[in-house]
Structure formats: C-alpha cells, structure tokens
Amino acid sequence: MSVTFLTQQWAQEVTQALNASADFRTAAAEKQVRLQQVVTDGPQGETKYYFTLEEGAAEVGIGELADADATVTQDYATASAISRGEVGPQQAFMQGQLRITGNMMKLLQLQGVLGTMPNAVRGLEVDY
C-alpha cells in the first residue's frame, strides 16, 4: 500500500521504517536533534514537517516543532527528489536548493545518521 508524500500517514510510515532499521538505530544511538522542514510550492501549498531524534529513536510528524535546532527549507521538487533518492541533501544544499537556518554544526554531526536513512525507507511506496 502506498502513502502520499508529506501526509501524516507518510510521516508515520517513515518513523516506523527508521526505527525498524538496525543501521539507523546504531548510527542514531547517541544523537539528538530537533529539525524543522519546510516544503514550498507543493500540491497543497506549503507543508511543514519535523524530524526529531532522541536516544536513538526517530519521530517524523506533520506540523511545526517548537525549539527546532535548525530549519531546512526547500521546494517540493527538491524534497521529492531527495525522498526518491535522485539527489542527496548535501548535493541539493551545494546547488542552492536547500536553505538552512539555525545550528548548522548540529546537522553536520548527523551525517552518519542521515546516510542511513535512504536504505531504511527504501521499501516504502510513496505517491508524489
């Protein structure tokens, strides 16, 4: 069964997939972050979702996050390309497709965690 990108059901499925991945849990074991994502120009307009990581457990949800460490803003085309694995977040940032505000050092410390995420969610069927 497929889920629609940037919906609550999508967020729940991503959360479950991340937390079920041994590689993700190992990489995330001692990391903490509160990351706000803003996706512009989507089919429903602007969508905000968040990613939190605490004691090795991830949560993805739709909405705004109080006290985010950083905010990443991108358009829908970039967000969906990253989600499909067509472009990496670092590449998108270097090409000016991602804007980051807040604690950039915190994000740099998460490279190992972020690197495990595509494999963790690979089995999800997502409609864009």
N, C-alpha and C positions, 0 to 999 in steps of 0.2 A: 504494500500500500504506500502510495506516495504522499508527501506532505508539501504544502505550499510554502515557499521561501518567505521568511520573515513573518510567520504567523506563530501563535502560541503553541500550536501542535508541533511545528518545526522546532521551536526552542526546546520543547520537552524531549523530542527525539534526539536532538543534538546533545542535550545534557545526559541522557541515558547512554548514548553511544560513547561519549567521552569517558564517563565514569565506569563503563564496562571494559575499557581498553587498558590492559596491563601496562603497555608502553606509556600511555598518557599518565596514568596514576604514578608510575615510577618517576617520570620527568617532573610531575607536579607536586611530588611528595612534600617538599618544604617551601613551596612558593605560595605567595598571597598576592592577589591583585583584584582591583575593582575597576573594570574597564567599560566605559560607555561607548556605544557605537551609534552613529547617526548615518542613516542611508537616505540620500536625497533623490528626487526625481524618479521615485518608484511608481508602480501602478496605482498605489493608494496614497501617493504623495510622500511626505517624509515619514520615515519609520525609525523609531529609536528602540534599540535593544541593548542588553548588557551581558557581560561575561564576568563572573566572579570565580575566584579560585581561593579556597581556604582549606588548609590541612589536606591537600591532595584531592579535594572534591570540587568539581566544577558545577556551576549553575549558569544556564543561559535563559534569559527571560525577555519578554517584550515590555518596553516601558523605559522609564528614567530611573537612574541609580543615584541615590544621594551619596555625596562624598566620593565620587569616582577619582581614581588615581590619574587617569588620562581619558581623553575623549578622542575617538577616531572618527573622522567624517569622510564619507566617500559617496559617489553617486551609485545608483542601482546597478548600472552596467559593471562598474568595478567590483562592487560587493558580490554580485552573482558570478563574475569571472573568478574571483578568489574562492568562492564557495565551490565552484565546479573544478577547481584546481588548474585552471587555464593560466593563471598568473599568481605569483606569490605575493604576500603582503609587502615584503621588502622591495620587490621589483616595482609594485604599484606606488610605493612611497617615493622611490627614486625617480619615477616618471611623473611625480606631482599629482597622482590620482588619489592619494590619501593625505588628509591634513590631520596632524596630531597636535593636541594641546595638552598640557599637564606634564606629568612626570615621565619624560622620555627614558630616563635611566631605568625605571621600573619595567618598561616594555623591553628594553634591551636585555634585561636579566631573564626574560621569559622566552628567549629564542629556542631553547631546548623543548620547552612545553609546546610552543607554537608549531614547532617542527613535527610533533607527533599528531597534531590534530587532523590533518588531511587523511591519514590512514585510519584514524579512529572513526571518522564519519563516512568513510568510503562507501559503506553498504547502504546508506540512506538514499532513498529515491525522493528527489526533490523536484517539484514543478516550479519553474521560473516564469 
